[in-house]
Amino acid sequence: IDELGMTLAYLKRALKAITNALDATGHCEQENLLDANQAKEVRHRIFQIRDGIISLMGAFRTEWRRRYGHGG
């Protein structure tokens, strides 16, 4: 249980980091550290990472339910 539970917890933390990265991208764009195209590309890459994290969370939750029969 610890392995799956901890993995899900780390993935949730990663989603928080994704939110922080998106906020930072907006800040960098406002401060003209990134132009609009650069900010768009950074956001695109961040969302790709986020999508991967969400996919992994789904897979681990499915495994949790398979093993333990309830949500995680």
HURAJO-V912920 format. One record per backbone hydrogen bond with DSSP energy under -0.5 kcal/mol. CO is the residue of the C=O (numbers start at 1). NH is the residue of the N-H. If there is no record, write none. Layout:
BEGIN
CO NH
CO NH
END
This chain:
BEGIN
1 5
2 6
3 7
4 8
5 9
6 10
7 11
8 12
9 13
10 14
11 15
12 16
13 17
14 18
15 19
16 20
17 21
18 22
19 23
20 24
21 25
22 26
23 27
24 28
25 29
26 30
27 31
28 33
28 34
29 32
35 39
36 40
37 41
38 42
39 43
40 44
41 45
42 46
43 47
44 48
45 49
46 50
47 51
48 52
49 53
50 54
51 55
52 56
53 57
54 58
55 59
56 60
57 61
58 62
59 63
60 64
61 65
62 66
63 67
64 68
65 69
END
